[in-house]
Amino acid sequence: MKTLRILGTTLLITVLCLNFTACSDDDDDEDNRPLSEKIVGHWVLTYEEGFIKEANYPDHEWSHAPKDEYEYFGNFTFRADGTYSQYDLDGTSTPQSIEKWSVNGDVITLIEDEHEQYDLKVVEITNDKLILEHYFKDEGYEVRAKMTYKRG
């Protein structure tokens, strides 16, 4: 009986070890790619929230699925060559412009020209979901926008 218990325990430990080994990091290949590769593609805005506080104006807050217009950033297409386009929500318009983007850590910088750029922190990115957050504050003005996208 004691031999059967030892044999059973040994078999159980072996099966558990094999199970953990077999289920290691098979799906991590996608996660190990750099952000500059993961972001490439077309992203459709599905939800947005945030606020704008401006001196001498009432605060403006939002939290909703986008309707006819977007509050801060619309649909994007990020290309591997470091350019991007931003589109209206209906998808029928031509891109507003073709601009440049770059990545530093978990921040994507949208470069519209040498004088205007926006930093968007990547809160979450999966194969099908992207959450970006923009925050800016200076004297008399503060904005925070958090946008959720799906791959389109």
Beta strands, then each sheet from edge to edge (+ up, - down):
strand 1: 41-54
strand 2: 60-64
strand 3: 75-78
strand 4: 83-87
strand 5: 98-104
strand 6: 107-113
strand 7: 116-125
strand 8: 129-138
strand 9: 141-151
sheet 1: 2+ 1- 3+ 4- 5+ 6- 7+ 8- 9+
end
